[in-house]
Amino acid sequence: MIRTLVISISSLFLCLFFTACVRDTDFDQAEDISLSPIMELDLIYFNLQASDFYDTINGTPILTLRDTTEIKFLDDSTLQESLKRADFYFKFTNSIPRSFQVDFEFLSEENNITYETGTAVEQGEVSTPVITEFTHIVEGEAISQLTLANKVVVSVTIPSSNENLQGTLNMKSKTTYFLEY
């Protein structure tokens, strides 16, 4: 009985194997296959206090703060050839009663600017923080300039500051990379 069942199932699979549809199959299309993965990565973030914009020792305002972050993955030759588009997303939460200008400079290993962008951040209040979102899309010719960078410099500029200023400025960002192989 078991032997009959095994033979029946084997015969069924053998029939299905030989009757599979292979007609009208164009094997030349295999060369036209492309993969289009999408990668989402956190880029940079910061949490600044209002007191960071004032030098208490000298009693002077600090109007611009800068920070540099390495982004070495952009200098990979495979990525440079495959990258078709990059979407940058920045989310600022501001509870400092001042507006800000935030600039992003992408630099090469020799510290030459290869790509830059920036945005204004709306003024907030300590009791009611304001959220500012900024999306920047890089594609076409600008992609080749972006991929020359191996670090990004963020400059945060405040119009005025004093020792009594309170609040925080937080930023979170991510980048979505659209590749094609």
C-alpha positions in Angstrom: 0.0 0.0 0.0 2.8 2.4 0.9 4.7 1.4 -2.1 1.7 2.1 -4.4 1.2 5.5 -2.8 4.9 6.4 -3.2 4.8 5.3 -6.9 1.6 7.4 -7.5 3.1 10.5 -5.9 6.4 10.1 -7.8 4.5 9.6 -11.1 2.5 12.7 -10.4 5.6 14.8 -9.7 7.3 13.4 -12.8 4.4 14.3 -15.0 4.3 17.8 -13.5 8.0 18.2 -14.1 7.9 17.3 -17.7 4.7 19.3 -18.5 6.0 22.5 -16.9 5.6 25.5 -19.2 8.8 26.5 -20.9 7.5 27.6 -24.2 7.6 31.3 -25.0 10.4 31.8 -22.4 12.9 34.5 -23.6 16.1 33.7 -21.8 17.7 36.8 -23.3 15.7 38.8 -20.8 17.9 37.6 -18.0 20.4 40.2 -19.1 17.9 43.0 -18.6 17.3 42.2 -14.9 18.0 45.1 -12.5 17.8 45.2 -8.8 16.7 48.4 -7.1 17.3 48.2 -3.4 16.3 51.1 -1.0 18.5 51.7 2.0 17.4 53.9 5.0 20.1 55.0 7.3 20.3 57.4 10.3 22.6 60.2 9.3 23.3 62.7 12.1 21.6 64.0 15.2 22.2 66.5 18.0 20.8 67.9 21.2 21.8 71.5 21.8 21.1 73.5 25.0 20.5 77.3 24.8 23.5 77.7 27.1 25.7 76.2 24.3 25.3 79.4 22.4 26.8 81.6 25.2 30.3 81.6 26.6 29.9 82.2 30.3 33.6 82.6 31.0 34.1 85.5 28.5 30.5 86.7 28.7 30.1 86.6 24.9 27.5 85.0 22.6 28.5 82.0 20.4 26.5 82.6 17.3 27.6 79.5 15.3 28.2 75.9 16.4 29.8 73.4 14.1 30.2 69.6 14.2 31.8 67.2 11.7 30.6 63.6 11.1 32.4 61.1 8.9 30.3 59.4 6.2 32.9 57.1 4.7 30.3 54.8 3.0 29.7 57.3 0.2 33.2 56.9 -1.2 32.6 53.2 -2.1 33.0 52.9 -5.9 30.1 50.3 -6.2 27.8 52.7 -4.3 28.9 55.6 -6.4 28.0 53.8 -9.6 24.7 52.4 -8.3 23.3 55.4 -6.4 20.4 57.0 -8.4 18.9 59.2 -5.7 19.3 60.2 -2.0 16.4 61.7 0.1 17.6 63.5 3.2 15.0 64.1 6.0 15.7 66.4 8.9 13.4 66.9 11.9 14.1 69.8 14.3 12.4 70.3 17.6 13.1 73.9 18.9 12.1 75.2 22.3 14.6 78.1 22.2 12.9 81.5 21.5 15.1 82.1 18.5 15.1 81.0 14.9 18.1 79.2 13.5 19.9 78.7 10.1 21.3 75.2 9.7 23.7 74.5 6.9 25.0 71.1 5.8 28.3 71.0 3.9 29.5 67.7 2.4 33.3 67.7 2.2 35.9 65.6 0.4 38.9 64.1 2.1 40.8 67.3 1.1 38.0 69.4 2.9 36.7 70.8 -0.4 32.9 71.3 -0.4 31.3 68.8 -2.8 27.7 69.5 -2.0 25.8 71.8 0.3 22.3 72.5 1.4 20.6 74.3 4.3 17.3 75.2 6.0 15.8 77.7 8.4 14.4 76.4 11.7 11.4 78.2 13.2 11.5 79.9 16.5 10.0 77.9 19.5 9.1 78.6 23.1 10.3 76.7 26.2 6.7 75.7 27.0 5.7 75.0 23.3 8.5 73.5 21.2 8.1 73.9 17.4 8.8 71.1 15.0 10.4 72.0 11.6 10.8 69.3 9.0 13.1 69.6 6.0 13.4 67.2 3.1 16.0 67.5 0.5 16.3 65.3 -2.6 19.5 64.8 -4.5 19.5 63.2 -7.9 20.9 63.5 -11.4 24.2 65.3 -11.7 24.2 66.3 -8.1 24.6 62.6 -7.0 28.1 62.5 -8.4 29.0 65.6 -6.3 27.5 64.1 -3.2 29.3 60.8 -3.5 32.7 62.6 -3.5 32.1 63.5 0.1 33.4 61.5 3.1 32.2 63.9 5.9 29.4 66.3 6.6 29.8 69.5 8.5 26.7 70.9 10.3 26.6 74.6 11.1 23.9 75.9 13.4 23.7 79.7 13.5 21.6 81.7 15.9 20.9 85.5 15.3 21.5 86.5 19.0 22.1 84.9 22.3 22.5 85.9 26.0 23.1 84.2 29.3 19.4 84.0 30.2 18.4 82.1 27.0 16.6 78.8 27.8 15.4 75.8 25.8 16.8 73.1 23.5 17.3 72.5 19.8 17.2 68.8 18.8 17.7 67.4 15.3 17.2 63.9 14.0 17.9 62.9 10.4 17.9 60.0 8.1 18.8 59.4 4.5 17.1 57.1 2.0 19.4 55.8 -0.7 17.9 54.5 -4.0 20.3 52.1 -5.7 20.1 50.3 -9.0 22.3 47.3 -9.9 
